[in-house]
Amino acid sequence: MENRVTKIEGLISQARALAQSPQANMLSAWSKRQLSPPVFADLEKTRLARLSHVLIQVSFIVVMFLGLVTFFDVTSPLSPLLFRVCLWVELLLVFVFVFVRYGQVHFANQILNFFVLMVFVYESIYLDNGIHSIGYGLLFLSVIHAGILLGRRAAFINAGLGIVIGSLLQYGQSSGYLHLATVLPSDYFRLAAYGGGLTIAASLIYLAMESLHQAILRLRQNEEVQVETNRRLQYEISERRAHEREQAAVLAMASAMREAATYAEIVPIILAKTMELFEGNASALSRFVGNNNDQIFEFSCGAWQSWEGSRLNKFPAWEKSTIGNNTLYVNNAVGKDLNFPLAAQLNQVSAIALVVLEGSELQIGALWLGSQQPIPPAELQILTAIGSMVANALQRIQLHTETRNRAEQLAAINRLGQFIAEKLDLVKI
């Protein structure tokens, strides 16, 4: 007794060692790869291969079950023949399975559809009772299979062939060309065949619904991608248009400023061009005096002509933003700001934007824009670019003026020195 237990334990140990060996692991991995659906570069081909793979596996299990029924159903004289038919169908499924694995998906399904149709017709004519046979009753499987894996045209062709085959079977029976089989499949086989047919039909319907679901998901993903692409395209177009408008505005301002040579000439041109570019009705230029919180309006035009000479102690408490190195203040409802010192002199201006003019060394002042319409963010970007250019231009003019004044002062001092030197020379003589 102990020897038997020892032998059994030894066999179990050997079986465990064999199962955990590298060869067994390699065999297991290879089996999993072969039983998993193949993947190809073409997504549609991969989808059809997966549907075919599942269908072949389900059909193989059903046919194997039918073979077991015929093997154990010894009372039916047709059991040996039906068993051989099941074996041939299983070989056909293996053949189709190999074709699918090697990428011949469409051809494999054509072969499967044709031979399944032939098997059903053979069973209807030689093994059963014509249009009342199992084979003819399961012809709908070939129609569903063709519709899912071969296309709509193949489904209609199979349906037409089924109608023609049924008509020929009925005509052959009624005219005497087709003799009814005297030995029919057993009820056990008939029940198993119809059950297997329903199982395959349910699998085909499931595959069809899954395929439809995947198609809907791909369609939604494509729509989302298209929406995102359109959004990015619109954003790029709007950005490009804004950039083009900014360049055009800067070029227009630069062209206008070339006509002036002094500070007194260039500022009115800047204010008039600012109103023209932004379709505003007022503009002004303020300069900082004392500390940076105090500013005085040196020039103004449009509806703000009365602002010239006015003074502000601090910037208004408006929405503040920074674009690059420039600071902006915006109020698109300035009429409601009763704390603004110049609120009584707005003159139908409902929106104000101002950009602080930043020079390379110090803050110069601010460029003000007034409009009867709200000023959008895209316009603020352009106003910032113009503000940077105006600040540099004003600083250059200021430096040029200071340099010229210093040169004139040095020239005057030089002339005075020469005059004094000449007088001293005369005294010596």
C-alpha positions in Angstrom: 0.0 0.0 0.0 2.8 2.4 0.9 4.6 1.5 -2.3 1.5 2.4 -4.3 1.2 5.8 -2.5 4.9 6.5 -3.1 4.5 5.7 -6.8 1.4 8.0 -7.1 3.3 10.8 -5.4 6.2 10.3 -7.7 4.0 10.4 -10.7 2.3 13.6 -9.4 5.8 15.2 -8.8 6.9 14.2 -12.3 3.7 15.7 -13.8 4.2 19.0 -11.9 7.8 19.1 -13.0 6.8 18.5 -16.6 4.1 21.2 -16.4 6.6 23.7 -15.0 9.4 22.9 -17.5 10.5 25.4 -20.1 9.2 23.2 -22.9 5.7 23.1 -21.3 5.8 26.9 -20.9 6.8 27.4 -24.5 4.0 25.0 -25.6 1.5 26.8 -23.5 2.6 30.2 -24.9 2.4 28.8 -28.5 -1.1 27.4 -27.9 -2.3 30.8 -26.5 -0.9 32.6 -29.6 -2.6 30.1 -31.9 -5.9 30.3 -30.1 -5.9 34.1 -30.0 -7.3 36.1 -33.0 -4.6 37.2 -35.5 -3.7 40.9 -35.8 -2.8 42.5 -39.2 -1.7 45.9 -40.3 -5.1 46.4 -41.9 -7.7 47.2 -39.2 -10.7 46.0 -41.2 -8.8 42.7 -42.0 -8.1 42.3 -38.3 -11.7 42.8 -37.4 -12.9 40.2 -40.0 -10.2 37.8 -38.8 -11.3 38.1 -35.2 -15.0 37.5 -36.2 -13.9 34.5 -38.3 -11.7 33.2 -35.5 -14.5 33.2 -32.9 -17.0 31.7 -35.4 -14.6 28.8 -36.3 -14.0 28.0 -32.6 -17.7 27.9 -31.8 -18.5 25.9 -34.9 -15.7 23.4 -34.1 -17.2 22.9 -30.6 -20.7 22.4 -32.0 -19.5 19.9 -34.7 -17.5 18.0 -32.1 -20.6 17.8 -29.9 -22.6 16.4 -32.9 -19.8 13.9 -33.5 -20.1 12.7 -29.9 -23.9 12.4 -30.2 -23.5 10.2 -33.4 -20.7 8.2 -31.7 -22.9 7.3 -28.7 -26.2 7.0 -30.7 -25.7 3.4 -31.7 -29.4 2.8 -32.4 -29.4 5.0 -35.5 -28.2 3.3 -38.8 -27.0 6.7 -40.0 -24.7 7.4 -37.0 -21.5 6.0 -38.7 -22.1 8.1 -41.8 -23.0 11.2 -39.8 -19.9 10.7 -37.7 -17.7 10.7 -40.8 -19.5 13.9 -42.0 -18.7 15.6 -38.7 -15.1 14.6 -39.1 -14.9 16.1 -42.6 -16.5 19.3 -41.4 -14.0 19.5 -38.5 -11.2 19.1 -41.0 -12.7 21.8 -43.1 -12.8 24.1 -40.1 -9.2 23.4 -39.3 -8.3 24.1 -42.9 -10.2 27.4 -42.8 -8.6 28.2 -39.4 -5.1 27.9 -41.0 -6.1 30.2 -43.9 -7.3 32.8 -41.5 -4.1 32.7 -39.5 -2.1 33.3 -42.6 -4.1 36.3 -43.7 -6.4 34.8 -46.3 -9.5 35.9 -44.4 -11.9 36.6 -47.3 -10.9 33.5 -49.2 -11.2 31.3 -46.1 -14.8 32.5 -45.4 -15.7 32.0 -49.1 -14.5 28.3 -48.8 -16.3 27.9 -45.5 -19.6 29.3 -46.8 -19.5 27.2 -50.0 -18.7 23.9 -48.3 -21.3 24.5 -45.5 -23.9 25.1 -48.1 -22.9 21.9 -49.9 -23.0 19.9 -46.7 -26.5 21.1 -45.9 -27.6 20.3 -49.4 -26.1 16.8 -49.3 -27.8 16.1 -46.0 -31.1 17.4 -47.4 -31.0 15.1 -50.5 -29.3 11.9 -49.3 -29.8 11.7 -45.6 -33.0 13.5 -44.8 -36.4 14.5 -46.0 -35.9 17.3 -48.5 -37.2 20.7 -47.5 -38.2 19.2 -44.1 -34.6 18.2 -43.5 -32.1 19.4 -40.9 -29.8 20.7 -43.6 -32.4 22.9 -45.3 -33.6 24.2 -42.0 -30.1 25.4 -41.2 -29.4 27.1 -44.5 -30.1 30.5 -42.8 -26.7 30.1 -41.1 -24.9 30.5 -44.5 -27.0 33.6 -45.2 -26.1 35.2 -41.8 -22.4 34.1 -42.2 -22.2 35.6 -45.7 -23.9 38.9 -44.6 -21.5 39.4 -41.6 -18.2 38.3 -43.2 -18.6 38.4 -46.9 -20.8 41.4 -47.5 -24.4 42.3 -48.4 -24.2 40.9 -51.9 -23.0 37.5 -50.7 -25.9 37.4 -48.2 -28.5 38.0 -51.0 -26.8 35.4 -53.2 -27.0 32.8 -50.4 -30.6 33.7 -49.7 -31.4 33.3 -53.4 -29.5 30.0 -53.6 -31.5 28.8 -50.5 -34.8 29.6 -52.3 -33.7 27.9 -55.5 -32.5 24.8 -53.6 -35.8 24.6 -51.7 -37.7 24.9 -55.0 -35.7 22.2 -56.6 -36.1 19.9 -53.6 -39.8 20.4 -53.7 -40.0 19.9 -57.4 -37.8 16.8 -57.2 -40.1 15.2 -54.5 -43.3 16.1 -56.3 -42.1 14.9 -59.7 -40.5 11.7 -58.4 -37.0 12.5 -59.3 -36.0 12.8 -55.6 -36.9 9.8 -53.5 -37.5 10.3 -49.8 -35.0 8.8 -47.5 -36.3 5.7 -45.7 -33.8 6.0 -42.8 -33.7 9.4 -41.1 -31.4 10.8 -38.5 -32.4 10.1 -35.0 -34.3 12.5 -32.8 -31.2 12.9 -30.6 -29.1 14.0 -33.6 -31.9 16.2 -34.8 -32.2 17.9 -31.4 -28.4 18.3 -31.2 -28.2 19.7 -34.8 -30.9 22.3 -34.2 -29.4 23.2 -30.8 -26.0 23.6 -32.4 -27.5 25.6 -35.3 -29.1 28.0 -32.8 -25.8 28.3 -30.9 -24.0 29.2 -34.1 -26.8 31.6 -35.0 -26.6 33.3 -31.6 -22.8 33.6 -32.0 -23.2 35.2 -35.4 -25.7 37.6 -34.1 -23.4 38.4 -31.2 -20.5 39.0 -33.6 -22.7 41.2 -35.8 -23.8 43.3 -32.8 -20.2 43.6 -31.5 -19.0 44.6 -35.0 -21.8 47.2 -35.2 -20.8 48.5 -31.7 -17.1 48.7 -32.7 -18.2 50.6 -35.9 -20.2 53.0 -33.8 -17.3 53.5 -31.5 -14.9 54.2 -34.4 -17.4 56.6 -35.9 -17.6 58.5 -32.6 -13.9 58.5 -32.2 -13.6 59.8 -35.8 -16.2 62.5 -35.1 -14.3 63.5 -31.9 -11.0 63.6 -33.9 -12.7 65.6 -36.6 -14.2 68.0 -34.1 -10.8 68.4 -32.4 -9.1 68.9 -35.8 -11.7 71.5 -36.8 -11.2 73.3 -33.5 -7.5 73.4 -33.9 -7.8 74.5 -37.5 -10.2 77.3 -36.6 -7.8 78.3 -33.8 -4.9 78.3 -36.2 -6.9 80.3 -38.7 -7.9 82.8 -36.1 -4.4 83.0 -34.8 -3.0 83.5 -38.3 -5.6 86.2 -39.0 -4.9 87.9 -35.7 -1.2 87.8 -36.5 -1.7 89.2 -40.0 -4.0 91.9 -38.6 -1.3 92.7 -36.0 1.4 92.9 -38.6 -0.8 95.1 -40.8 -1.6 97.4 -37.9 2.1 97.7 -36.9 3.1 98.4 -40.5 0.4 101.0 -40.9 1.4 102.8 -37.7 5.1 102.6 -38.7 4.3 104.1 -42.1 2.3 106.9 -40.5 5.0 107.7 -38.0 7.7 108.1 -40.7 6.0 111.4 -41.7 6.9 113.1 -38.4 10.2 114.1 -37.1 9.5 115.7 -33.7 7.6 114.7 -30.6 4.9 117.3 -31.2 4.3 116.0 -34.7 4.4 112.3 -34.1 2.0 112.0 -31.1 -1.1 113.4 -32.9 -0.3 111.0 -35.8 -0.2 108.1 -33.3 -3.5 109.0 -31.7 -5.3 109.5 -35.0 -3.9 106.2 -36.5 -4.9 104.4 -33.3 -8.5 105.5 -33.6 -8.5 104.5 -37.3 -7.1 101.0 -36.8 -9.4 100.1 -33.9 -12.4 102.0 -35.2 -12.5 103.9 -31.9 -13.9 107.4 -31.2 -11.3 108.7 -28.8 -7.6 108.3 -27.9 -5.1 110.0 -25.7 -1.5 109.9 -24.6 -0.5 110.4 -20.9 3.0 111.0 -19.6 4.3 110.1 -16.1 5.3 113.0 -13.9 7.0 112.7 -10.6 6.5 109.1 -9.4 4.9 106.6 -11.7 1.5 106.9 -10.1 1.0 110.5 -11.4 0.3 111.1 -15.1 -0.8 114.0 -17.2 -2.6 113.9 -20.5 -0.3 115.7 -23.0 -2.3 114.9 -26.1 -5.9 113.8 -26.8 -8.2 113.6 -29.8 -11.6 112.6 -30.8 -14.2 112.6 -28.0 -11.5 113.2 -25.4 -10.2 116.5 -26.7 -11.1 118.1 -23.4 -8.8 115.6 -21.5 -5.7 117.5 -22.6 -3.9 118.8 -19.5 -6.0 116.6 -17.1 -4.1 114.8 -14.4 -4.6 111.3 -12.8 -3.0 110.4 -9.5 -3.2 106.6 -10.1 -4.3 104.0 -12.6 -8.0 103.1 -12.5 -9.0 100.0 -10.6 -9.9 98.1 -13.8 -9.1 94.7 -15.1 -5.4 94.3 -15.4 -3.6 91.9 -17.6 -0.1 91.3 -18.9 0.8 90.4 -22.5 4.5 89.8 -22.9 6.3 92.7 -21.0 3.3 95.1 -21.5 0.7 95.9 -18.9 -2.9 96.7 -19.9 -6.0 98.0 -18.2 -9.4 97.3 -19.7 -12.9 98.3 -18.8 -15.7 97.5 -21.2 -18.3 99.1 -19.0 -16.5 102.3 -18.0 -19.8 104.3 -17.9 -20.7 102.4 -14.7 -17.3 103.3 -13.0 -18.3 106.4 -11.0 -14.8 106.4 -9.3 -13.1 107.2 -12.5 -12.0 110.9 -12.3 -12.8 111.7 -15.9 -16.2 109.8 -15.9 -18.0 113.1 -16.7 -15.9 113.6 -19.8 -16.3 110.2 -21.4 -18.5 111.7 -24.2 -20.4 108.5 -25.1 -17.3 106.3 -24.7 -18.4 103.0 -23.2 -15.1 101.0 -23.3 -11.6 102.0 -22.5 -8.3 100.1 -22.9 -4.9 101.6 -22.1 -1.4 100.1 -22.5 1.5 101.2 -20.4 4.3 102.5 -22.7 7.5 100.7 -21.4 10.8 102.1 -22.7 14.1 100.3 -22.4 15.0 102.2 -19.3 11.8 103.6 -17.8 8.0 103.9 -18.2 7.1 106.7 -20.5 3.3 106.9 -20.1 0.2 105.2 -21.4 -1.7 105.0 -24.7 -5.5 105.3 -24.2 -8.1 104.0 -26.6 -11.8 104.7 -26.3 -14.6 103.0 -28.1 -18.4 102.8 -28.1 -18.2 98.9 -28.5 -16.5 96.4 -26.1 -12.9 95.9 -26.9 -12.2 92.1 -27.6 -9.0 90.3 -26.4 -7.8 90.0 -30.0 -7.7 93.8 -30.2 -5.8 94.0 -27.0 -3.0 91.9 -28.5 -2.7 94.4 -31.4 -2.9 97.3 -29.0 0.0 95.8 -27.1 2.2 95.5 -30.2 1.4 99.1 -31.2 2.2 100.2 -27.6 5.6 98.6 -27.7 6.4 100.2 -31.1 5.1 103.6 -29.9 7.1 103.4 -26.7 10.3 102.7 -28.6 9.6 105.5 -31.1 8.9 108.1 -28.4 12.0 107.1 -26.6 14.1 107.4 -29.7 12.7 110.8 -30.4 13.2 111.9 -26.8 16.9 110.6 -27.0 17.3 112.3 -30.3 16.0 115.6 -29.0 18.2 115.4 -25.9 21.2 114.6 -28.0 20.5 117.5 -30.4 20.0 119.9 -27.4 23.2 118.8 -25.9 25.0 119.2 -29.2 23.6 122.7 -29.5 24.7 123.5 -26.0 28.2 122.2 -26.6 28.3 124.2 -29.8 27.3 127.4 -28.0 29.8 126.7 -25.2 32.5 126.2 -27.9 31.6 129.4 -29.6 31.7 131.3 -26.3 35.1 129.8 -25.5 36.5 130.8 -28.9 35.1 134.3 -28.3 36.7 134.6 -24.9 40.0 133.2 -26.2 40.1 135.8 -29.0 39.4 138.6 -26.5 42.3 137.4 -24.2 44.7 137.3 -27.2 43.8 140.9 -28.0 44.4 142.1 -24.5 47.9 140.5 -24.6 48.7 142.2 -27.8 
